[in-house]
């Protein structure tokens, strides 16, 4: 609110012009402050995403990014030695194939890192008579709790390759029980972690071989 002039004289046109100019500058300053705050928050979000990506790339360099038969047993040992629950996800190609089989399986556990497992390569090796299969991972997980999002979508294709949970926590179901209006994985991560997931590869043809590196990074982030 604007009070009277000290002289008690009424405001003239010059006074009003000055006040209008000052008000415009104040409004500009407030808008600049709001935009700066938005930019700062966006920079923090980008920083968190860069850290996530760096962690995934570190896993890639560690040799646990894509597991075929040569690394299956090795990762199974690491998985068994890990601690805490196990995050899992599966990528299918239902928009391109009639089957609901898994074409990529993502697993992460504290102490074991992240593995992106190619069940197609493992299935082909089994046909050649090689002994290793995904039962190695099922045994390594044992009674540890599985964490999945929208588990009903992934459990059938995981069971098809011999992987069945003894304990299960479904993050989507938890969100529904808590009454949240949006329960997608990206919505829950944004709500609780302040992280926005890119979903540009969610409808990709995961039966493609070889899988492009950006797809693998995207898939690894789903269990990060």
N, C-alpha and C positions, 0 to 999 in steps of 0.2 A: 504494500500500500504506500502511496506517496502522500506525505504530509504537506502542510502549507509552507510557503516560503517564510524565511525569518522576518522579512519585511512586511509580511501579511498581505502583500500585494498579490493580485491574481496572476496566474501564469499567462505569459504572452506567447506569441507565435514562435519567437526565438527559443524560449524555454522548452516549448513542446517539441521543436525540431531537435534540440540537444538531447532531450530525454529519449526521443525516438531513436536517435543514433546510438546512444548508450545501450538502450534495450536490445537493439539489433546485435551489438557486439557481445552483450551478455548471452544472448540466445545462441550465437555462433560458438562462443566458448563452451557453453553447456553441451552443444551437439558434438563439438570436437572431443570433449571429455568422454561422452558416451561412445563415440566411434573408437577412441583409443582403448577403452575398456573392452569393447568387442574384439578389437585386434589383439589385445593382450591375451584374452581367453582363447582365441583361435590359435595363437602362437603356442600356448601351453598345450592345447590339444594336439597340434602338429608334433610338438616335442615328445608327448607320450606315445604317439603312433610311431615316431622314428625310433624310440627306445624299444617298442615292441618288435618292429622290423629288424632292428639290430640283433635282438635276442634270437629271432628266427634265423637270420643269416649266420649267426654264431653256431646254431645247431647244424645248419647246412655244412659249414666248414668242418664241424666235428664228425661228419660222416654218418649222422643218424637221421638224415632228412628223408631219403627214399630207401626203403629196405626191401631187398629181394632175398632169395634163398641164402646168398652169401653172408648177409648180415642178420638174418632172422634169429638165429640162435644167439648171436652176440647181443642183440637188443633184448632178447628174452631174459638173459642173465642180468642185464642192467635194470630191466623192468622189475624183476623179482627182488633185486637189491634196493630198489627205490622205496620211498616212504609216502604214506598218505594215500588219498583217493587217486583214481586214475581217470583222466579226462579222455573221452573217446568221441569220434565223429566218423561218419562215412559219407562218401560222395558217390552218387549214382548217376545214371544217364537216362532217366525215365522219359525225357523229352525226345530221345534219339533211339532208344532201345526198348524192346517190349518187356525185358526182364527188369526186376528191381534189385539186381545183384549189386554189390559194392565194387566199385572200380578203384577206389582209394580209401584206405582206412587210416585215420589219424589217431595217434595215442600220445599222451603226455603224462609223465609222473615226476614228482619231485625227486631229484637224484638220478633220474634216468634220461631226462631230456625229452625231446619230441621226435617221434618217428612217423614218417609217411610211408605206409606199407602198400605195396602193389600186389593185391590178391590175384590178379590175372597172371603175373609172372610166376607166382607160387603155384597156382593151379596147373599151369603149363609144365612146371618142373615135376609136379606130382605125376603127371601123365607119362613123363620120361622115367619114372621110377625112383626119383629122389625122395628121401625119407622125411625131410622137414616139412611141416605144415603149420597153419596158424594155431593149432592146438598147443604149440610151444608157448605162445603168448597167453592163451587162456589159462594154462597151468601156472605161468609166471605171475599173472594177476591174482589167481587164487580167490580168496575170500575178500579181497580189497573192494571197497565201494567204487562203483562206476559213476561217473558224472556225465550225463548226456543232456542235450537240449532236444525236446520233442522226440523222446526215446522211441515212441511207437513207430516212427518212420525208419529208424536205423536198426532196431532190434532184429527184425526178420532177416535182413541181409547179413547181419553179424552172426546170427545163429546158423545161417547157411554155410558159413566158413568155420563153424565149430566154436564160436565165441558166445558165451552166455553168462550174464552177471549173476552173482550170488547176492549182492546188495546193489541197489540202484537209487540214485538221486537225479530226478528230472527237473532241470531248471525252469523249463516252460511250465510244467505242472505246478511247481512251487509259486511261480508268478501268478498263475490263475487262482490258486488257493488263497493268495494274499490279496486278490482283488485288483491287481494292476490292470489298467485298460490296454496296455500294449505289452505283450509277452514274448515278442521275437527276441532272438539272441542279441541282435544289435540294440534293440530298445532297452533290454535289461542291462547290457554293458554300459550304455550311455547313462542310464539312471544311476547305477551304483559305482561305476568306475570312471565316468566322464570320458569314455572312449567311444569314438564312432567307427564302426567297422565298414570297410568297403565291401559291397556285395556284387560287384560287377561280374564275378565268375560263378555266381550261385546256380545259374541255369546253363552252364557250359556242358559240353559233351565230354564227360570224364572218362569215357572209353577211349578217348584219343591217346595215342602213343607215338612218340614220347610226350609226356605232359610238359607244357611250357613252365619255365621257372616262376613267372608271376602267378600262375595257378597254384603251384606248390606253396609259395609264400602265403597266398590267400588261404589255402587249406590249413596250413600250420597255425595261422592266427585263430582259427576256430576252436582250437584246444589250448591256446596260450593262456 
